[in-house]
Amino acid sequence: MIIVLKPKISKKDENAVLREIKRLGYKPHVMRGVARTVVGAIGDELTHQSLENLPSTFPQSVESVMPVQKRYKLVSREAHPSNSTIDVRGNLIGGKKFQVMAGPCSVEGEKQLLTTAHAVKAAGATVLRGGAFKPRTSPYEFQGLGLKGLKMLDKARRETGLGIITELLSEDHAEMVAEFTDIIQIGARNSQNFQLLIAAARTGKPVLLKRGLSMRIEEWLLAGEYVLSNNNPNLLFCERGIRTFETYTRNTLDLSTIPIIKKESHSPIVIDPSQGAGRADLVMAMCKGAVAMGADALLIEVHPNPAEAWSDGAQQVSLELFAKLMEELKPFIAAAGRE
């Protein structure tokens, strides 16, 4: 159920409503919007007492009570009609300004990372991506620098002021990764690792949830529910391509997820064209398409020398190509009504 509170009610009145929701057997989740505050009441309506009398019990505080028909309660637009925005070091993802996150697939060394960080910032990116822990198909491939890589990312953040996004692979590493990053990425292979999602959510950091290789959109939305239901409102969905019969590209980038997520959820949608296509020569076209269709941000792999990258070199764009891409995106961003 969704309880819509009246505007400008006092904190005392709001707390009284929350206490009553708990007394009736539900778990309240407060979601604050620009004009309204809504409370998602999570619980079994068949076994708990009804919430329908709240407007008459608290006439000065409760505007209405509405049922949520979706399985994903807190992620849905029914729960939160207005768009959510995620603040990353003063930059809002999901707001008027279009955001770009860029950086190498994996952190290979300090020079490589800092060179990339300064270049992507100069071109207009606001968040630096880079993998310190790498999930690889083969156990013999480069697995990342771990804590050493996280410290390099932190140094790049201090030098450039860029936000940091990096992937979390283990529940045991959640607090360590949270210390060095501004956004925790949950990769495609872990998109339904629910205990990992809970651990990431409980750090309080924004969580970027990539779509699984063969994940249906409803499953993706329900996976996002694990973040919001653990008292973390800062969820971003990321489409990074799904596995199909096609072999011309590494994955099939499903841009139809943009209007679907926009319709079904209030959380921002990010597009990763690098993983999506698996080919650097297609990244620019995929970026333009994503912007035109209403994505809130891009997550792009950038490397000073892609031919020598330790992982996924074929899909990483050079520093020069990234700068060109950022220039060519400007008219598309303006046409989409963004800045």
C-alpha positions as CSV (number, residue, x, y, z in Angstrom):
1,M,0.0,0.0,0.0
2,I,1.0,3.6,-0.6
3,I,0.2,6.3,1.9
4,V,0.3,9.8,0.5
5,L,1.0,12.4,3.2
6,K,-0.3,15.9,3.0
7,P,2.2,18.7,2.1
8,K,4.0,20.6,4.9
9,I,2.9,18.3,7.8
10,S,5.1,18.5,10.9
11,K,7.7,15.9,11.7
12,K,5.7,15.0,14.8
13,D,2.6,14.3,12.7
14,E,4.6,12.2,10.2
15,N,6.2,10.1,13.0
16,A,2.7,9.5,14.4
17,V,1.6,8.1,11.0
18,L,4.7,5.9,10.8
19,R,4.1,4.5,14.3
20,E,0.6,3.6,13.4
21,I,1.7,1.8,10.2
22,K,4.2,-0.2,12.2
23,R,1.5,-1.0,14.8
24,L,-0.7,-2.4,12.1
25,G,2.1,-4.8,11.2
26,Y,3.7,-3.1,8.1
27,K,7.2,-1.9,7.4
28,P,7.2,1.8,6.3
29,H,9.5,3.2,3.7
30,V,9.5,7.0,3.4
31,M,10.0,8.4,-0.1
32,R,10.3,12.2,-0.3
33,G,9.4,14.1,-3.5
34,V,9.4,17.7,-4.4
35,A,5.7,18.3,-3.6
36,R,4.7,15.2,-1.7
37,T,6.0,12.6,0.7
38,V,4.7,9.1,0.3
39,V,5.1,6.1,2.5
40,G,5.3,2.6,1.1
41,A,3.8,0.1,3.6
42,I,5.3,-3.3,3.0
43,G,3.5,-6.3,4.4
44,D,0.9,-9.0,3.8
45,E,-2.5,-7.3,3.5
46,L,-4.2,-10.6,4.1
47,T,-2.8,-11.1,7.5
48,H,-2.2,-7.5,8.7
49,Q,-4.8,-5.0,9.7
50,S,-6.2,-2.6,7.0
51,L,-4.6,0.7,6.3
52,E,-7.6,2.2,4.6
53,N,-8.8,4.0,7.8
54,L,-5.6,6.1,8.0
55,P,-7.1,9.2,6.3
56,S,-9.9,9.3,8.8
57,T,-7.6,8.5,11.8
58,F,-5.1,11.2,10.7
59,P,-7.1,13.7,8.7
60,Q,-4.5,16.4,9.2
61,S,-1.7,14.2,7.9
62,V,-2.8,11.6,5.4
63,E,-4.2,12.5,2.0
64,S,-4.9,9.1,0.6
65,V,-4.1,5.4,0.7
66,M,-3.7,3.5,-2.5
67,P,-2.9,-0.2,-3.3
68,V,0.1,-1.0,-5.4
69,Q,-0.7,-3.6,-8.0
70,K,2.9,-4.3,-9.1
71,R,5.1,-7.0,-7.6
72,Y,7.9,-4.5,-7.3
73,K,6.3,-2.1,-4.8
74,L,8.9,0.5,-4.0
75,V,10.5,0.6,-7.5
76,S,7.2,1.3,-9.2
77,R,5.8,4.6,-10.4
78,E,2.7,3.8,-8.4
79,A,4.8,4.2,-5.2
80,H,6.7,7.2,-6.4
81,P,5.1,9.1,-9.4
82,S,7.9,11.6,-9.8
83,N,11.4,10.9,-11.1
84,S,14.0,10.1,-8.5
85,T,17.4,11.8,-8.7
86,I,20.7,10.4,-7.4
87,D,23.2,12.9,-6.0
88,V,26.9,12.0,-6.8
89,R,29.3,14.6,-5.5
90,G,26.9,17.4,-6.4
91,N,25.9,16.0,-9.8
92,L,22.3,14.7,-10.1
93,I,21.7,11.6,-12.1
94,G,18.1,11.6,-13.3
95,G,17.8,15.4,-13.3
96,K,17.9,18.0,-16.0
97,K,21.6,17.5,-16.7
98,F,22.7,14.5,-18.7
99,Q,25.5,12.6,-17.0
100,V,28.4,10.6,-18.4
101,M,30.5,8.1,-16.5
102,A,33.6,7.0,-18.2
103,G,36.9,5.2,-17.6
104,P,38.8,2.0,-18.2
105,C,37.3,-1.5,-18.0
106,S,39.8,-2.3,-15.3
107,V,42.3,-0.4,-13.2
108,E,45.8,-1.5,-14.5
109,G,48.0,1.1,-13.0
110,E,48.2,4.6,-11.6
111,K,49.5,6.3,-14.8
112,Q,46.8,4.6,-16.9
113,L,44.0,5.5,-14.5
114,L,45.1,9.1,-13.8
115,T,45.7,9.8,-17.5
116,T,42.2,8.6,-18.3
117,A,40.6,10.4,-15.4
118,H,42.0,13.8,-16.4
119,A,41.0,13.2,-20.0
120,V,37.4,12.2,-19.4
121,K,36.9,15.1,-17.0
122,A,38.2,17.5,-19.5
123,A,35.8,16.1,-22.1
124,G,32.8,16.5,-19.7
125,A,32.4,13.3,-17.7
126,T,31.4,13.7,-14.1
127,V,32.0,10.1,-12.8
128,L,35.1,7.9,-13.3
129,R,34.5,4.2,-13.9
130,G,37.1,1.5,-13.3
131,G,37.1,-2.1,-12.1
132,A,39.3,-2.9,-9.1
133,F,37.7,-6.4,-8.9
134,K,36.9,-8.1,-12.2
135,P,34.5,-10.9,-12.8
136,R,36.1,-12.9,-15.6
137,T,34.7,-15.9,-17.4
138,S,38.1,-17.7,-17.2
139,P,39.9,-18.1,-13.8
140,Y,43.2,-17.5,-15.7
141,E,42.3,-14.0,-16.9
142,F,43.2,-10.8,-15.1
143,Q,41.0,-10.5,-12.0
144,G,41.8,-6.9,-11.0
145,L,44.1,-5.2,-8.5
146,G,41.7,-5.4,-5.6
147,L,42.4,-3.0,-2.7
148,K,45.4,-1.5,-4.6
149,G,43.1,-0.6,-7.4
150,L,40.5,0.9,-5.1
151,K,43.2,3.2,-3.6
152,M,44.2,4.3,-7.1
153,L,40.6,5.2,-7.8
154,D,40.5,7.2,-4.6
155,K,43.6,9.1,-5.7
156,A,42.0,9.8,-9.0
157,R,38.9,11.1,-7.2
158,R,41.1,13.4,-5.0
159,E,43.0,14.7,-8.0
160,T,40.1,15.4,-10.3
161,G,37.0,15.7,-8.1
162,L,35.2,13.1,-10.2
163,G,32.8,10.7,-8.6
164,I,33.8,7.0,-8.7
165,I,31.9,3.9,-9.7
166,T,33.3,0.4,-9.3
167,E,32.0,-3.1,-9.1
168,L,31.3,-5.1,-5.9
169,L,31.7,-8.8,-6.2
170,S,31.6,-10.1,-2.7
171,E,29.5,-9.4,0.4
172,D,32.7,-9.5,2.4
173,H,34.1,-6.5,0.5
174,A,31.0,-4.3,0.7
175,E,32.3,-1.9,3.4
176,M,35.8,-1.8,1.9
177,V,34.5,-0.9,-1.6
178,A,32.0,1.6,-0.2
179,E,34.9,3.4,1.5
180,F,36.5,4.2,-1.9
181,T,33.6,4.6,-4.2
182,D,30.6,6.9,-4.8
183,I,28.4,4.4,-6.7
184,I,28.5,0.6,-6.1
185,Q,28.1,-1.3,-9.4
186,I,26.4,-4.7,-9.3
187,G,27.3,-6.5,-12.6
188,A,25.3,-8.6,-14.9
189,R,26.5,-11.9,-13.4
190,N,25.4,-10.8,-9.9
191,S,22.2,-9.1,-10.8
192,Q,20.2,-11.8,-8.9
193,N,22.7,-12.4,-6.2
194,F,20.2,-11.1,-3.6
195,Q,22.4,-11.2,-0.6
196,L,25.0,-9.1,-2.4
197,L,22.3,-6.6,-3.4
198,I,21.3,-6.4,0.3
199,A,24.9,-5.9,1.4
200,A,25.4,-3.2,-1.3
201,A,22.2,-1.4,-0.3
202,R,23.1,-1.4,3.4
203,T,26.3,0.6,2.8
204,G,24.0,3.5,2.0
205,K,25.9,4.2,-1.3
206,P,24.0,4.6,-4.6
207,V,23.7,1.2,-6.3
208,L,23.9,0.8,-10.1
209,L,22.2,-2.5,-11.0
210,K,23.1,-4.0,-14.4
211,R,20.6,-6.1,-16.2
212,G,21.5,-9.8,-16.3
213,L,22.6,-11.6,-19.5
214,S,19.2,-13.3,-19.9
215,M,17.1,-11.3,-17.4
216,R,13.5,-10.4,-18.1
217,I,12.7,-6.8,-17.3
218,E,10.3,-7.8,-14.4
219,E,13.1,-9.8,-12.8
220,W,15.4,-6.8,-13.1
221,L,12.8,-4.5,-11.5
222,L,12.3,-7.0,-8.7
223,A,16.1,-7.2,-8.2
224,G,16.0,-3.4,-7.8
225,E,13.4,-3.9,-5.1
226,Y,16.0,-5.5,-2.9
227,V,17.9,-2.2,-2.8
228,L,14.9,0.0,-2.0
229,S,13.4,-2.4,0.5
230,N,16.7,-2.2,2.5
231,N,16.3,1.5,3.1
232,N,18.4,2.7,0.3
233,P,16.5,5.0,-2.1
234,N,19.5,5.5,-4.4
235,L,19.0,2.9,-7.2
236,L,20.1,3.2,-10.8
237,F,19.2,0.6,-13.5
238,C,21.8,0.0,-16.2
239,E,21.1,-1.8,-19.5
240,R,24.3,-3.4,-20.8
241,G,23.0,-5.7,-23.5
242,I,21.4,-9.2,-23.3
243,R,22.5,-12.5,-24.8
244,T,20.7,-13.4,-28.0
245,F,21.5,-15.6,-31.0
246,E,23.3,-12.7,-32.7
247,T,27.1,-13.0,-32.9
248,Y,28.0,-9.9,-34.9
249,T,28.0,-8.0,-31.5
250,R,29.1,-9.2,-28.1
251,N,25.6,-8.6,-26.7
252,T,22.3,-7.1,-28.0
253,L,21.9,-3.7,-26.5
254,D,18.2,-3.4,-25.7
255,L,17.4,0.3,-26.0
256,S,13.6,-0.5,-25.6
257,T,14.4,-0.8,-21.9
258,I,14.6,3.0,-21.7
259,P,10.9,3.9,-22.2
260,I,9.9,0.7,-20.3
261,I,11.9,1.6,-17.2
262,K,10.7,5.2,-17.5
263,K,7.1,4.0,-17.6
264,E,7.4,1.4,-14.8
265,S,9.9,3.0,-12.4
266,H,11.0,6.3,-11.0
267,S,14.6,5.2,-10.8
268,P,17.1,6.6,-13.4
269,I,18.2,4.5,-16.3
270,V,21.8,4.3,-17.5
271,I,23.0,2.8,-20.7
272,D,26.4,0.9,-21.1
273,P,27.1,0.9,-24.9
274,S,30.5,-0.6,-24.4
275,Q,29.3,-3.9,-22.9
276,G,26.2,-3.7,-25.0
277,A,27.9,-3.8,-28.3
278,G,31.3,-5.2,-27.4
279,R,32.8,-3.1,-30.2
280,A,34.3,0.3,-30.0
281,D,33.2,1.3,-33.5
282,L,29.5,1.0,-32.5
283,V,29.8,2.9,-29.2
284,M,29.1,6.4,-30.6
285,A,26.0,5.3,-32.5
286,M,24.6,3.5,-29.4
287,C,25.3,6.5,-27.3
288,K,23.3,8.8,-29.6
289,G,20.4,6.4,-29.7
290,A,20.4,6.1,-25.9
291,V,20.3,9.9,-25.4
292,A,17.6,10.3,-28.0
293,M,15.4,7.7,-26.3
294,G,15.6,9.4,-22.9
295,A,18.4,7.7,-21.0
296,D,19.6,9.6,-17.9
297,A,23.3,8.7,-18.2
298,L,25.9,6.7,-20.1
299,L,28.6,4.4,-18.8
300,I,31.4,4.2,-21.3
301,E,34.7,2.3,-21.3
302,V,37.7,4.5,-22.2
303,H,41.4,3.6,-22.3
304,P,44.5,5.5,-23.3
305,N,45.6,2.6,-25.5
306,P,42.7,0.1,-26.1
307,A,45.0,-2.3,-28.1
308,E,47.1,-2.9,-24.9
309,A,44.2,-3.1,-22.4
310,W,44.3,-5.9,-19.9
311,S,40.6,-6.7,-20.4
312,D,38.0,-6.0,-23.1
313,G,40.2,-3.8,-25.3
314,A,37.9,-4.3,-28.3
315,Q,35.1,-2.3,-26.7
316,Q,37.0,0.5,-25.2
317,V,37.3,3.8,-27.0
318,S,40.4,5.9,-27.1
319,L,40.8,9.2,-25.3
320,E,40.6,11.0,-28.6
321,L,37.4,9.2,-29.7
322,F,35.8,9.9,-26.4
323,A,36.4,13.6,-26.7
324,K,34.9,13.5,-30.2
325,L,31.9,11.5,-28.9
326,M,31.2,14.0,-26.2
327,E,31.1,16.8,-28.7
328,E,28.9,14.9,-31.1
329,L,26.4,14.1,-28.3
330,K,25.7,17.8,-27.5
331,P,22.9,18.3,-30.1
332,F,21.3,15.0,-29.2
333,I,21.3,16.0,-25.5
334,A,19.8,19.4,-26.4
335,A,17.2,17.8,-28.6
336,A,16.2,15.5,-25.7
337,G,15.6,18.5,-23.5
338,R,18.6,17.9,-21.3
339,E,21.7,19.9,-20.6
